[in-house]
Amino acid sequence: MNDLKHGRHAVYAINCHYVWMPKRRKLVAVNDVAKRLREVVESAADYRGWTILELAVQPDHIHLFVE
């Protein structure tokens, strides 16, 4: 999970935790919306070269932990 990357003068491991919530935490990420959100997040992470360590789509929020 925390594989260290090596540069010429540095050793590093950069991880970011993102949380998205709709206004007033409405339950919008259900059924087809949740499936589509997962597809979009995975596609964006792939495009940017990120490794998804954890992705949790809940009805009222989304957790994304990437490297």
All heavy atoms as TSV, in Angstrom:
chain	resi	resn	atom	element	x	y	z
A	1	MET	N	N	0.810	-1.183	0.000
A	1	MET	CA	C	0.000	0.000	0.000
A	1	MET	C	C	0.861	1.256	0.000
A	1	MET	O	O	0.673	2.130	-0.802
A	1	MET	CB	C	-0.941	0.001	1.190
A	1	MET	CG	C	-1.832	1.205	1.265
A	1	MET	SD	S	-3.127	0.933	2.461
A	1	MET	CE	C	-3.003	2.405	3.382
A	2	ASN	N	N	1.813	1.371	0.893
A	2	ASN	CA	C	2.678	2.539	0.960
A	2	ASN	C	C	4.023	2.237	0.329
A	2	ASN	O	O	5.052	2.295	0.979
A	2	ASN	CB	C	2.860	3.003	2.406
A	2	ASN	CG	C	1.634	3.687	2.928
A	2	ASN	OD1	O	0.950	4.357	2.178
A	2	ASN	ND2	N	1.340	3.509	4.193
A	3	ASP	N	N	4.023	1.924	-0.961
A	3	ASP	CA	C	5.278	1.685	-1.653
A	3	ASP	C	C	6.016	2.999	-1.795
A	3	ASP	O	O	5.454	4.004	-2.216
A	3	ASP	CB	C	5.022	1.095	-3.041
A	3	ASP	CG	C	4.408	-0.292	-2.976
A	3	ASP	OD1	O	4.726	-1.017	-2.025
A	3	ASP	OD2	O	3.619	-0.630	-3.868
A	4	LEU	N	N	7.267	2.997	-1.421
A	4	LEU	CA	C	8.060	4.211	-1.512
A	4	LEU	C	C	8.543	4.388	-2.938
A	4	LEU	O	O	8.993	3.451	-3.588
A	4	LEU	CB	C	9.249	4.137	-0.563
A	4	LEU	CG	C	8.916	4.091	0.924
A	4	LEU	CD1	C	10.188	3.908	1.734
A	4	LEU	CD2	C	8.189	5.342	1.340
A	5	LYS	N	N	8.469	5.602	-3.426
A	5	LYS	CA	C	8.966	5.959	-4.751
A	5	LYS	C	C	10.347	6.572	-4.555
A	5	LYS	O	O	10.643	7.170	-3.531
A	5	LYS	CB	C	8.032	6.982	-5.407
A	5	LYS	CG	C	6.586	6.564	-5.442
A	5	LYS	CD	C	6.287	5.766	-6.670
A	5	LYS	CE	C	4.800	5.606	-6.877
A	5	LYS	NZ	N	4.210	4.491	-6.237
A	6	HIS	N	N	11.190	6.421	-5.555
A	6	HIS	CA	C	12.555	6.925	-5.460
A	6	HIS	C	C	12.824	7.884	-6.606
A	6	HIS	O	O	12.574	7.563	-7.761
A	6	HIS	CB	C	13.571	5.777	-5.527
A	6	HIS	CG	C	13.443	4.805	-4.398
A	6	HIS	ND1	N	14.108	4.979	-3.209
A	6	HIS	CD2	C	12.713	3.676	-4.265
A	6	HIS	CE1	C	13.802	3.980	-2.402
A	6	HIS	NE2	N	12.952	3.180	-3.025
A	7	GLY	N	N	13.315	9.059	-6.266
A	7	GLY	CA	C	13.803	10.024	-7.240
A	7	GLY	C	C	15.324	10.059	-7.146
A	7	GLY	O	O	15.931	9.300	-6.396
A	8	ARG	N	N	15.928	10.981	-7.869
A	8	ARG	CA	C	17.394	11.076	-7.819
A	8	ARG	C	C	17.886	11.484	-6.447
A	8	ARG	O	O	18.951	11.032	-6.005
A	8	ARG	CB	C	17.898	12.073	-8.849
A	8	ARG	CG	C	17.806	11.549	-10.260
A	8	ARG	CD	C	18.424	12.494	-11.224
A	8	ARG	NE	N	19.874	12.500	-11.025
A	8	ARG	CZ	C	20.713	13.252	-11.689
A	8	ARG	NH1	N	20.276	14.086	-12.594
A	8	ARG	NH2	N	21.999	13.193	-11.455
A	9	HIS	N	N	17.108	12.352	-5.763
A	9	HIS	CA	C	17.577	12.881	-4.481
A	9	HIS	C	C	16.535	12.741	-3.376
A	9	HIS	O	O	16.643	13.419	-2.361
A	9	HIS	CB	C	17.949	14.356	-4.626
A	9	HIS	CG	C	19.002	14.596	-5.657
A	9	HIS	ND1	N	20.324	14.271	-5.452
A	9	HIS	CD2	C	18.938	15.082	-6.918
A	9	HIS	CE1	C	21.029	14.563	-6.538
A	9	HIS	NE2	N	20.200	15.063	-7.446
A	10	ALA	N	N	15.549	11.886	-3.589
A	10	ALA	CA	C	14.483	11.811	-2.584
A	10	ALA	C	C	13.811	10.441	-2.598
A	10	ALA	O	O	13.822	9.739	-3.601
A	10	ALA	CB	C	13.428	12.879	-2.846
A	11	VAL	N	N	13.252	10.111	-1.467
A	11	VAL	CA	C	12.402	8.934	-1.328
A	11	VAL	C	C	11.076	9.466	-0.800
A	11	VAL	O	O	11.044	10.244	0.156
A	11	VAL	CB	C	12.996	7.909	-0.338
A	11	VAL	CG1	C	12.063	6.735	-0.142
A	11	VAL	CG2	C	14.349	7.435	-0.831
A	12	TYR	N	N	9.967	9.080	-1.438
A	12	TYR	CA	C	8.696	9.674	-1.050
A	12	TYR	C	C	7.527	8.708	-1.219
A	12	TYR	O	O	7.612	7.740	-1.972
A	12	TYR	CB	C	8.433	10.944	-1.866
A	12	TYR	CG	C	8.383	10.706	-3.362
A	12	TYR	CD1	C	7.171	10.472	-3.999
A	12	TYR	CD2	C	9.535	10.712	-4.135
A	12	TYR	CE1	C	7.123	10.251	-5.370
A	12	TYR	CE2	C	9.500	10.484	-5.493
A	12	TYR	CZ	C	8.283	10.271	-6.111
A	12	TYR	OH	O	8.236	10.040	-7.460
A	13	ALA	N	N	6.477	8.992	-0.496
A	13	ALA	CA	C	5.189	8.291	-0.622
A	13	ALA	C	C	4.114	9.350	-0.406
A	13	ALA	O	O	3.980	9.880	0.701
A	13	ALA	CB	C	5.055	7.182	0.400
A	14	ILE	N	N	3.426	9.703	-1.461
A	14	ILE	CA	C	2.403	10.748	-1.376
A	14	ILE	C	C	1.031	10.098	-1.519
A	14	ILE	O	O	0.734	9.469	-2.528
A	14	ILE	CB	C	2.608	11.809	-2.460
A	14	ILE	CG1	C	3.967	12.458	-2.297
A	14	ILE	CG2	C	1.481	12.850	-2.396
A	14	ILE	CD1	C	4.329	13.420	-3.396
A	15	ASN	N	N	0.213	10.252	-0.486
A	15	ASN	CA	C	-1.157	9.736	-0.494
A	15	ASN	C	C	-2.097	10.893	-0.191
A	15	ASN	O	O	-1.778	11.758	0.624
A	15	ASN	CB	C	-1.344	8.650	0.561
A	15	ASN	CG	C	-0.466	7.450	0.291
A	15	ASN	OD1	O	-0.260	7.058	-0.838
A	15	ASN	ND2	N	0.085	6.886	1.343
A	16	CYS	N	N	-3.251	10.896	-0.836
A	16	CYS	CA	C	-4.241	11.946	-0.607
A	16	CYS	C	C	-5.592	11.316	-0.298
A	16	CYS	O	O	-5.965	10.309	-0.906
A	16	CYS	CB	C	-4.378	12.839	-1.831
A	16	CYS	SG	S	-2.905	13.786	-2.199
A	17	HIS	N	N	-6.305	11.926	0.630
A	17	HIS	CA	C	-7.632	11.469	1.016
A	17	HIS	C	C	-8.618	12.560	0.648
A	17	HIS	O	O	-8.526	13.685	1.142
A	17	HIS	CB	C	-7.666	11.185	2.520
A	17	HIS	CG	C	-8.986	10.707	3.001
A	17	HIS	ND1	N	-9.536	11.141	4.178
A	17	HIS	CD2	C	-9.869	9.827	2.486
A	17	HIS	CE1	C	-10.701	10.553	4.360
A	17	HIS	NE2	N	-10.918	9.767	3.339
A	18	TYR	N	N	-9.569	12.240	-0.232
A	18	TYR	CA	C	-10.595	13.189	-0.668
A	18	TYR	C	C	-11.949	12.708	-0.176
A	18	TYR	O	O	-12.231	11.509	-0.193
A	18	TYR	CB	C	-10.643	13.283	-2.199
A	18	TYR	CG	C	-9.365	13.789	-2.818
A	18	TYR	CD1	C	-8.422	12.913	-3.344
A	18	TYR	CD2	C	-9.106	15.150	-2.868
A	18	TYR	CE1	C	-7.265	13.379	-3.912
A	18	TYR	CE2	C	-7.937	15.627	-3.444
A	18	TYR	CZ	C	-7.022	14.737	-3.965
A	18	TYR	OH	O	-5.861	15.196	-4.522
A	19	VAL	N	N	-12.787	13.656	0.211
A	19	VAL	CA	C	-14.155	13.348	0.612
A	19	VAL	C	C	-15.066	14.357	-0.075
A	19	VAL	O	O	-14.858	15.570	0.039
A	19	VAL	CB	C	-14.352	13.441	2.145
A	19	VAL	CG1	C	-15.790	13.117	2.524
A	19	VAL	CG2	C	-13.400	12.506	2.856
A	20	TRP	N	N	-16.057	13.841	-0.820
A	20	TRP	CA	C	-17.059	14.694	-1.457
A	20	TRP	C	C	-18.394	14.458	-0.790
A	20	TRP	O	O	-18.780	13.321	-0.542
A	20	TRP	CB	C	-17.207	14.354	-2.940
A	20	TRP	CG	C	-16.064	14.771	-3.788
A	20	TRP	CD1	C	-15.799	16.013	-4.258
A	20	TRP	CD2	C	-15.025	13.928	-4.299
A	20	TRP	NE1	N	-14.660	16.000	-5.010
A	20	TRP	CE2	C	-14.175	14.738	-5.061
A	20	TRP	CE3	C	-14.743	12.563	-4.175
A	20	TRP	CZ2	C	-13.055	14.233	-5.711
A	20	TRP	CZ3	C	-13.646	12.071	-4.818
A	20	TRP	CH2	C	-12.804	12.895	-5.572
A	21	MET	N	N	-19.105	15.565	-0.542
A	21	MET	CA	C	-20.434	15.470	0.062
A	21	MET	C	C	-21.380	16.402	-0.688
A	21	MET	O	O	-21.012	17.548	-0.953
A	21	MET	CB	C	-20.404	15.889	1.530
A	21	MET	CG	C	-19.691	14.913	2.419
A	21	MET	SD	S	-19.512	15.522	4.079
A	21	MET	CE	C	-17.995	16.436	3.915
A	22	PRO	N	N	-22.584	15.930	-1.017
A	22	PRO	CA	C	-23.559	16.845	-1.616
A	22	PRO	C	C	-24.089	17.805	-0.554
A	22	PRO	O	O	-23.971	17.555	0.651
A	22	PRO	CB	C	-24.662	15.923	-2.127
A	22	PRO	CG	C	-24.536	14.693	-1.316
A	22	PRO	CD	C	-23.092	14.564	-0.938
A	23	LYS	N	N	-24.657	18.892	-1.022
A	23	LYS	CA	C	-25.203	19.888	-0.099
A	23	LYS	C	C	-26.204	19.243	0.844
A	23	LYS	O	O	-27.066	18.477	0.431
A	23	LYS	CB	C	-25.873	21.004	-0.894
A	23	LYS	CG	C	-26.252	22.206	-0.079
A	23	LYS	CD	C	-26.710	23.316	-0.994
A	23	LYS	CE	C	-27.024	24.554	-0.186
A	23	LYS	NZ	N	-27.410	25.655	-1.064
A	24	ARG	N	N	-26.073	19.534	2.097
A	24	ARG	CA	C	-26.919	19.016	3.170
A	24	ARG	C	C	-26.917	17.480	3.245
A	24	ARG	O	O	-27.854	16.866	3.717
A	24	ARG	CB	C	-28.350	19.533	3.035
A	24	ARG	CG	C	-28.446	21.039	3.202
A	24	ARG	CD	C	-29.879	21.511	3.142
A	24	ARG	NE	N	-29.926	22.955	3.146
A	24	ARG	CZ	C	-29.896	23.722	2.053
A	24	ARG	NH1	N	-29.801	23.181	0.864
A	24	ARG	NH2	N	-29.945	25.034	2.160
A	25	ARG	N	N	-25.853	16.878	2.728
A	25	ARG	CA	C	-25.654	15.416	2.769
A	25	ARG	C	C	-26.884	14.639	2.319
A	25	ARG	O	O	-27.279	13.631	2.907
A	25	ARG	CB	C	-25.193	14.979	4.152
A	25	ARG	CG	C	-23.844	15.625	4.439
A	25	ARG	CD	C	-22.966	15.024	5.401
A	25	ARG	NE	N	-22.771	13.603	5.359
A	25	ARG	CZ	C	-21.695	13.032	5.872
A	25	ARG	NH1	N	-20.757	13.772	6.389
A	25	ARG	NH2	N	-21.570	11.743	5.872
A	26	LYS	N	N	-27.468	15.080	1.220
A	26	LYS	CA	C	-28.614	14.368	0.649
A	26	LYS	C	C	-28.167	13.002	0.133
A	26	LYS	O	O	-27.045	12.822	-0.312
A	26	LYS	CB	C	-29.240	15.183	-0.482
A	26	LYS	CG	C	-29.900	16.443	0.003
A	26	LYS	CD	C	-30.596	17.152	-1.132
A	26	LYS	CE	C	-31.288	18.394	-0.617
A	26	LYS	NZ	N	-31.985	19.102	-1.670
A	27	LEU	N	N	-29.059	12.041	0.153
A	27	LEU	CA	C	-28.753	10.672	-0.273
A	27	LEU	C	C	-28.919	10.563	-1.788
A	27	LEU	O	O	-29.926	10.074	-2.292
A	27	LEU	CB	C	-29.669	9.684	0.446
A	27	LEU	CG	C	-29.673	9.769	1.974
A	27	LEU	CD1	C	-30.668	8.786	2.561
A	27	LEU	CD2	C	-28.280	9.510	2.514
A	28	VAL	N	N	-27.915	11.011	-2.526
A	28	VAL	CA	C	-28.011	11.032	-3.979
A	28	VAL	C	C	-27.202	9.924	-4.662
A	28	VAL	O	O	-27.492	9.559	-5.792
A	28	VAL	CB	C	-27.589	12.395	-4.556
A	28	VAL	CG1	C	-28.555	13.470	-4.118
A	28	VAL	CG2	C	-26.177	12.753	-4.153
A	29	ALA	N	N	-26.188	9.398	-4.020
A	29	ALA	CA	C	-25.312	8.395	-4.637
A	29	ALA	C	C	-25.855	6.992	-4.389
A	29	ALA	O	O	-25.297	6.214	-3.625
A	29	ALA	CB	C	-23.893	8.533	-4.116
A	30	VAL	N	N	-26.960	6.682	-5.042
A	30	VAL	CA	C	-27.568	5.363	-4.912
A	30	VAL	C	C	-27.813	4.777	-6.303
A	30	VAL	O	O	-27.913	5.504	-7.284
A	30	VAL	CB	C	-28.907	5.427	-4.124
A	30	VAL	CG1	C	-28.649	5.816	-2.676
A	30	VAL	CG2	C	-29.880	6.386	-4.752
A	31	ASN	N	N	-27.863	3.465	-6.382
A	31	ASN	CA	C	-28.177	2.718	-7.604
A	31	ASN	C	C	-27.308	3.126	-8.788
A	31	ASN	O	O	-26.094	3.019	-8.720
A	31	ASN	CB	C	-29.670	2.834	-7.930
A	31	ASN	CG	C	-30.536	2.339	-6.803
A	31	ASN	OD1	O	-30.192	1.392	-6.117
A	31	ASN	ND2	N	-31.650	3.009	-6.585
A	32	ASP	N	N	-27.917	3.584	-9.885
A	32	ASP	CA	C	-27.167	3.917	-11.097
A	32	ASP	C	C	-26.234	5.103	-10.905
A	32	ASP	O	O	-25.168	5.161	-11.513
A	32	ASP	CB	C	-28.135	4.216	-12.252
A	32	ASP	CG	C	-28.876	2.969	-12.720
A	32	ASP	OD1	O	-28.374	1.853	-12.467
A	32	ASP	OD2	O	-29.948	3.114	-13.334
A	33	VAL	N	N	-26.611	6.048	-10.068
A	33	VAL	CA	C	-25.756	7.206	-9.812
A	33	VAL	C	C	-24.463	6.746	-9.129
A	33	VAL	O	O	-23.368	7.182	-9.488
A	33	VAL	CB	C	-26.495	8.265	-8.960
A	33	VAL	CG1	C	-25.558	9.400	-8.589
A	33	VAL	CG2	C	-27.715	8.784	-9.697
A	34	ALA	N	N	-24.559	5.871	-8.162
A	34	ALA	CA	C	-23.369	5.362	-7.464
A	34	ALA	C	C	-22.459	4.601	-8.430
A	34	ALA	O	O	-21.236	4.761	-8.400
A	34	ALA	CB	C	-23.785	4.462	-6.308
A	35	LYS	N	N	-23.066	3.807	-9.291
A	35	LYS	CA	C	-22.288	3.044	-10.270
A	35	LYS	C	C	-21.546	3.988	-11.220
A	35	LYS	O	O	-20.366	3.807	-11.489
A	35	LYS	CB	C	-23.216	2.122	-11.059
A	35	LYS	CG	C	-22.528	1.267	-12.067
A	35	LYS	CD	C	-23.521	0.374	-12.785
A	35	LYS	CE	C	-22.839	-0.414	-13.874
A	35	LYS	NZ	N	-23.793	-1.214	-14.654
A	36	ARG	N	N	-22.234	5.019	-11.692
A	36	ARG	CA	C	-21.622	5.977	-12.611
A	36	ARG	C	C	-20.532	6.795	-11.916
A	36	ARG	O	O	-19.475	7.060	-12.501
A	36	ARG	CB	C	-22.690	6.895	-13.201
A	36	ARG	CG	C	-22.160	7.902	-14.173
A	36	ARG	CD	C	-21.632	7.251	-15.453
A	36	ARG	NE	N	-21.155	8.282	-16.353
A	36	ARG	CZ	C	-20.009	8.211	-17.012
A	36	ARG	NH1	N	-19.245	7.146	-16.924
A	36	ARG	NH2	N	-19.639	9.200	-17.781
A	37	LEU	N	N	-20.761	7.194	-10.671
A	37	LEU	CA	C	-19.739	7.922	-9.910
A	37	LEU	C	C	-18.470	7.102	-9.787
A	37	LEU	O	O	-17.360	7.610	-9.960
A	37	LEU	CB	C	-20.254	8.283	-8.522
A	37	LEU	CG	C	-21.167	9.486	-8.423
A	37	LEU	CD1	C	-21.783	9.560	-7.030
A	37	LEU	CD2	C	-20.428	10.762	-8.743
A	38	ARG	N	N	-18.624	5.819	-9.481
A	38	ARG	CA	C	-17.467	4.931	-9.364
A	38	ARG	C	C	-16.710	4.866	-10.697
A	38	ARG	O	O	-15.481	4.954	-10.739
A	38	ARG	CB	C	-17.925	3.541	-8.932
A	38	ARG	CG	C	-16.789	2.574	-8.708
A	38	ARG	CD	C	-17.272	1.252	-8.165
A	38	ARG	NE	N	-17.826	1.384	-6.830
A	38	ARG	CZ	C	-17.074	1.412	-5.726
A	38	ARG	NH1	N	-15.769	1.314	-5.809
A	38	ARG	NH2	N	-17.641	1.531	-4.551
A	39	GLU	N	N	-17.435	4.749	-11.812
A	39	GLU	CA	C	-16.801	4.691	-13.130
A	39	GLU	C	C	-16.031	5.977	-13.442
A	39	GLU	O	O	-14.908	5.933	-13.934
A	39	GLU	CB	C	-17.852	4.452	-14.210
A	39	GLU	CG	C	-18.485	3.091	-14.180
A	39	GLU	CD	C	-19.675	2.978	-15.124
A	39	GLU	OE1	O	-20.045	3.998	-15.759
A	39	GLU	OE2	O	-20.237	1.880	-15.217
A	40	VAL	N	N	-16.642	7.123	-13.139
A	40	VAL	CA	C	-16.006	8.413	-13.427
A	40	VAL	C	C	-14.752	8.598	-12.582
A	40	VAL	O	O	-13.704	9.026	-13.093
A	40	VAL	CB	C	-17.008	9.571	-13.192
A	40	VAL	CG1	C	-16.309	10.911	-13.216
A	40	VAL	CG2	C	-18.118	9.521	-14.233
A	41	VAL	N	N	-14.822	8.279	-11.307
A	41	VAL	CA	C	-13.659	8.432	-10.431
A	41	VAL	C	C	-12.534	7.496	-10.866
A	41	VAL	O	O	-11.368	7.894	-10.934
A	41	VAL	CB	C	-14.049	8.189	-8.956
A	41	VAL	CG1	C	-12.820	8.087	-8.075
A	41	VAL	CG2	C	-14.978	9.291	-8.466
A	42	GLU	N	N	-12.856	6.253	-11.189
A	42	GLU	CA	C	-11.832	5.307	-11.643
A	42	GLU	C	C	-11.202	5.754	-12.955
A	42	GLU	O	O	-9.992	5.650	-13.137
A	42	GLU	CB	C	-12.428	3.909	-11.763
A	42	GLU	CG	C	-12.735	3.275	-10.417
A	42	GLU	CD	C	-13.486	1.961	-10.524
A	42	GLU	OE1	O	-13.961	1.619	-11.636
A	42	GLU	OE2	O	-13.605	1.288	-9.488
A	43	SER	N	N	-12.016	6.279	-13.862
A	43	SER	CA	C	-11.501	6.767	-15.137
A	43	SER	C	C	-10.585	7.971	-14.942
A	43	SER	O	O	-9.510	8.053	-15.549
A	43	SER	CB	C	-12.673	7.141	-16.051
A	43	SER	OG	O	-12.217	7.723	-17.235
A	44	ALA	N	N	-10.982	8.904	-14.092
A	44	ALA	CA	C	-10.161	10.090	-13.829
A	44	ALA	C	C	-8.841	9.706	-13.169
A	44	ALA	O	O	-7.790	10.258	-13.508
A	44	ALA	CB	C	-10.931	11.069	-12.947
A	45	ALA	N	N	-8.876	8.778	-12.233
A	45	ALA	CA	C	-7.652	8.334	-11.562
A	45	ALA	C	C	-6.716	7.646	-12.558
A	45	ALA	O	O	-5.499	7.872	-12.538
A	45	ALA	CB	C	-7.985	7.395	-10.414
A	46	ASP	N	N	-7.273	6.831	-13.431
A	46	ASP	CA	C	-6.472	6.156	-14.451
A	46	ASP	C	C	-5.832	7.175	-15.396
A	46	ASP	O	O	-4.651	7.077	-15.724
A	46	ASP	CB	C	-7.335	5.161	-15.217
A	46	ASP	CG	C	-6.539	4.349	-16.207
A	46	ASP	OD1	O	-5.488	3.806	-15.809
A	46	ASP	OD2	O	-6.971	4.246	-17.377
A	47	TYR	N	N	-6.605	8.167	-15.817
A	47	TYR	CA	C	-6.109	9.205	-16.715
A	47	TYR	C	C	-4.944	9.972	-16.087
A	47	TYR	O	O	-3.982	10.326	-16.753
A	47	TYR	CB	C	-7.258	10.160	-17.063
A	47	TYR	CG	C	-6.846	11.342	-17.898
A	47	TYR	CD1	C	-6.615	11.196	-19.266
A	47	TYR	CD2	C	-6.675	12.591	-17.329
A	47	TYR	CE1	C	-6.235	12.282	-20.045
A	47	TYR	CE2	C	-6.301	13.680	-18.095
A	47	TYR	CZ	C	-6.079	13.519	-19.452
A	47	TYR	OH	O	-5.701	14.589	-20.213
A	48	ARG	N	N	-5.012	10.230	-14.793
A	48	ARG	CA	C	-3.984	10.996	-14.102
A	48	ARG	C	C	-2.835	10.128	-13.579
A	48	ARG	O	O	-1.880	10.629	-13.017
A	48	ARG	CB	C	-4.611	11.767	-12.945
A	48	ARG	CG	C	-5.452	12.929	-13.421
A	48	ARG	CD	C	-6.281	13.541	-12.340
A	48	ARG	NE	N	-6.985	14.716	-12.808
A	48	ARG	CZ	C	-8.083	14.699	-13.532
A	48	ARG	NH1	N	-8.626	13.541	-13.887
A	48	ARG	NH2	N	-8.671	15.810	-13.930
A	49	GLY	N	N	-2.948	8.808	-13.714
A	49	GLY	CA	C	-1.879	7.920	-13.266
A	49	GLY	C	C	-1.878	7.673	-11.776
A	49	GLY	O	O	-0.861	7.303	-11.208
A	50	TRP	N	N	-3.007	7.904	-11.131
A	50	TRP	CA	C	-3.138	7.666	-9.696
A	50	TRP	C	C	-3.464	6.213	-9.437
A	50	TRP	O	O	-4.135	5.557	-10.229
A	50	TRP	CB	C	-4.254	8.507	-9.097
A	50	TRP	CG	C	-4.052	9.985	-9.169
A	50	TRP	CD1	C	-2.908	10.658	-9.476
A	50	TRP	CD2	C	-5.046	10.977	-8.940
A	50	TRP	NE1	N	-3.132	12.011	-9.439
A	50	TRP	CE2	C	-4.433	12.237	-9.111
A	50	TRP	CE3	C	-6.390	10.931	-8.594
A	50	TRP	CZ2	C	-5.124	13.424	-8.950
A	50	TRP	CZ3	C	-7.069	12.128	-8.438
A	50	TRP	CH2	C	-6.433	13.354	-8.619
A	51	THR	N	N	-3.028	5.699	-8.309
A	51	THR	CA	C	-3.413	4.373	-7.853
A	51	THR	C	C	-4.475	4.549	-6.776
A	51	THR	O	O	-4.238	5.226	-5.774
A	51	THR	CB	C	-2.201	3.634	-7.255
A	51	THR	OG1	O	-1.193	3.538	-8.255
A	51	THR	CG2	C	-2.590	2.247	-6.773
A	52	ILE	N	N	-5.652	3.963	-6.999
A	52	ILE	CA	C	-6.727	4.055	-6.011
A	52	ILE	C	C	-6.453	3.026	-4.926
A	52	ILE	O	O	-6.428	1.824	-5.180
A	52	ILE	CB	C	-8.112	3.815	-6.646
A	52	ILE	CG1	C	-8.423	4.924	-7.649
A	52	ILE	CG2	C	-9.183	3.750	-5.557
A	52	ILE	CD1	C	-9.743	4.743	-8.366
A	53	LEU	N	N	-6.215	3.508	-3.716
A	53	LEU	CA	C	-6.000	2.621	-2.585
A	53	LEU	C	C	-7.337	2.224	-1.959
A	53	LEU	O	O	-7.483	1.100	-1.482
A	53	LEU	CB	C	-5.102	3.289	-1.543
A	53	LEU	CG	C	-3.724	3.710	-2.060
A	53	LEU	CD1	C	-2.964	4.452	-0.988
A	53	LEU	CD2	C	-2.943	2.504	-2.541
A	54	GLU	N	N	-8.277	3.172	-1.941
A	54	GLU	CA	C	-9.618	2.857	-1.450
A	54	GLU	C	C	-10.613	3.831	-2.053
A	54	GLU	O	O	-10.350	5.022	-2.155
A	54	GLU	CB	C	-9.681	2.946	0.071
A	54	GLU	CG	C	-11.000	2.456	0.620
A	54	GLU	CD	C	-11.002	2.318	2.126
A	54	GLU	OE1	O	-9.921	2.267	2.719
A	54	GLU	OE2	O	-12.086	2.262	2.690
A	55	LEU	N	N	-11.764	3.296	-2.462
A	55	LEU	CA	C	-12.856	4.105	-2.992
A	55	LEU	C	C	-14.144	3.584	-2.373
A	55	LEU	O	O	-14.492	2.421	-2.555
A	55	LEU	CB	C	-12.930	4.001	-4.517
A	55	LEU	CG	C	-14.127	4.654	-5.194
A	55	LEU	CD1	C	-14.190	6.146	-4.892
A	55	LEU	CD2	C	-14.066	4.424	-6.697
A	56	ALA	N	N	-14.824	4.441	-1.621
A	56	ALA	CA	C	-16.077	4.053	-0.974
A	56	ALA	C	C	-17.159	5.044	-1.382
A	56	ALA	O	O	-17.081	6.226	-1.033
A	56	ALA	CB	C	-15.922	4.025	0.539
A	57	VAL	N	N	-18.130	4.570	-2.159
A	57	VAL	CA	C	-19.253	5.410	-2.564
A	57	VAL	C	C	-20.407	5.101	-1.629
A	57	VAL	O	O	-21.001	4.033	-1.685
A	57	VAL	CB	C	-19.644	5.144	-4.035
A	57	VAL	CG1	C	-20.840	6.004	-4.419
A	57	VAL	CG2	C	-18.475	5.405	-4.964
A	58	GLN	N	N	-20.708	6.062	-0.754
A	58	GLN	CA	C	-21.809	5.945	0.201
A	58	GLN	C	C	-22.967	6.796	-0.314
A	58	GLN	O	O	-22.763	7.683	-1.132
A	58	GLN	CB	C	-21.368	6.436	1.581
A	58	GLN	CG	C	-20.162	5.717	2.136
A	58	GLN	CD	C	-20.437	4.246	2.385
A	58	GLN	OE1	O	-21.482	3.883	2.889
A	58	GLN	NE2	N	-19.491	3.402	2.009
A	59	PRO	N	N	-24.195	6.549	0.142
A	59	PRO	CA	C	-25.325	7.340	-0.350
A	59	PRO	C	C	-25.186	8.845	-0.116
A	59	PRO	O	O	-25.659	9.634	-0.922
A	59	PRO	CB	C	-26.520	6.797	0.434
A	59	PRO	CG	C	-26.122	5.405	0.789
A	59	PRO	CD	C	-24.637	5.454	1.000
A	60	ASP	N	N	-24.497	9.259	0.947
A	60	ASP	CA	C	-24.398	10.692	1.242
A	60	ASP	C	C	-22.990	11.271	1.136
A	60	ASP	O	O	-22.788	12.445	1.400
A	60	ASP	CB	C	-24.980	10.979	2.625
A	60	ASP	CG	C	-24.181	10.329	3.730
A	60	ASP	OD1	O	-23.434	9.372	3.459
A	60	ASP	OD2	O	-24.307	10.771	4.881
A	61	HIS	N	N	-21.997	10.463	0.740
A	61	HIS	CA	C	-20.647	10.974	0.547
A	61	HIS	C	C	-19.784	9.950	-0.169
A	61	HIS	O	O	-20.147	8.786	-0.271
A	61	HIS	CB	C	-20.000	11.388	1.870
A	61	HIS	CG	C	-19.773	10.252	2.824
A	61	HIS	ND1	N	-20.766	9.707	3.569
A	61	HIS	CD2	C	-18.639	9.575	3.134
A	61	HIS	CE1	C	-20.259	8.723	4.313
A	61	HIS	NE2	N	-18.976	8.632	4.058
A	62	ILE	N	N	-18.616	10.417	-0.653
A	62	ILE	CA	C	-17.667	9.553	-1.355
A	62	ILE	C	C	-16.301	9.742	-0.713
A	62	ILE	O	O	-15.856	10.869	-0.513
A	62	ILE	CB	C	-17.567	9.922	-2.850
A	62	ILE	CG1	C	-18.937	9.769	-3.517
A	62	ILE	CG2	C	-16.522	9.064	-3.545
A	62	ILE	CD1	C	-18.982	10.381	-4.884
A	63	HIS	N	N	-15.637	8.649	-0.377
A	63	HIS	CA	C	-14.263	8.673	0.126
A	63	HIS	C	C	-13.361	8.132	-0.974
A	63	HIS	O	O	-13.628	7.082	-1.555
A	63	HIS	CB	C	-14.103	7.753	1.350
A	63	HIS	CG	C	-14.597	8.337	2.615
A	63	HIS	ND1	N	-13.825	9.158	3.399
A	63	HIS	CD2	C	-15.792	8.215	3.238
A	63	HIS	CE1	C	-14.533	9.518	4.461
A	63	HIS	NE2	N	-15.725	8.955	4.385
A	64	LEU	N	N	-12.279	8.852	-1.224
A	64	LEU	CA	C	-11.296	8.415	-2.200
A	64	LEU	C	C	-9.920	8.583	-1.576
A	64	LEU	O	O	-9.561	9.678	-1.127
A	64	LEU	CB	C	-11.402	9.244	-3.476
A	64	LEU	CG	C	-10.344	8.988	-4.539
A	64	LEU	CD1	C	-10.421	7.567	-5.062
A	64	LEU	CD2	C	-10.485	9.993	-5.679
A	65	PHE	N	N	-9.151	7.511	-1.532
A	65	PHE	CA	C	-7.791	7.530	-1.010
A	65	PHE	C	C	-6.888	7.078	-2.145
A	65	PHE	O	O	-7.006	5.956	-2.630
A	65	PHE	CB	C	-7.685	6.600	0.190
A	65	PHE	CG	C	-6.417	6.765	0.974
A	65	PHE	CD1	C	-6.071	7.970	1.539
A	65	PHE	CD2	C	-5.568	5.678	1.159
A	65	PHE	CE1	C	-4.902	8.121	2.282
A	65	PHE	CE2	C	-4.401	5.813	1.882
A	65	PHE	CZ	C	-4.070	7.026	2.452
A	66	VAL	N	N	-6.029	7.991	-2.620
A	66	VAL	CA	C	-5.193	7.696	-3.789
A	66	VAL	C	C	-3.724	7.892	-3.474
A	66	VAL	O	O	-3.342	8.609	-2.562
A	66	VAL	CB	C	-5.580	8.581	-4.999
A	66	VAL	CG1	C	-6.949	8.231	-5.502
A	66	VAL	CG2	C	-5.460	10.036	-4.695
A	67	GLU	N	N	-2.927	7.257	-4.314
A	67	GLU	CA	C	-1.466	7.393	-4.230
A	67	GLU	C	C	-0.990	7.944	-5.552
A	67	GLU	O	O	-1.424	7.550	-6.603
A	67	GLU	CB	C	-0.847	6.025	-3.975
A	67	GLU	CG	C	0.637	6.024	-3.936
A	67	GLU	CD	C	1.190	4.637	-3.634
A	67	GLU	OE1	O	0.809	3.687	-4.316
A	67	GLU	OE2	O	1.963	4.535	-2.686
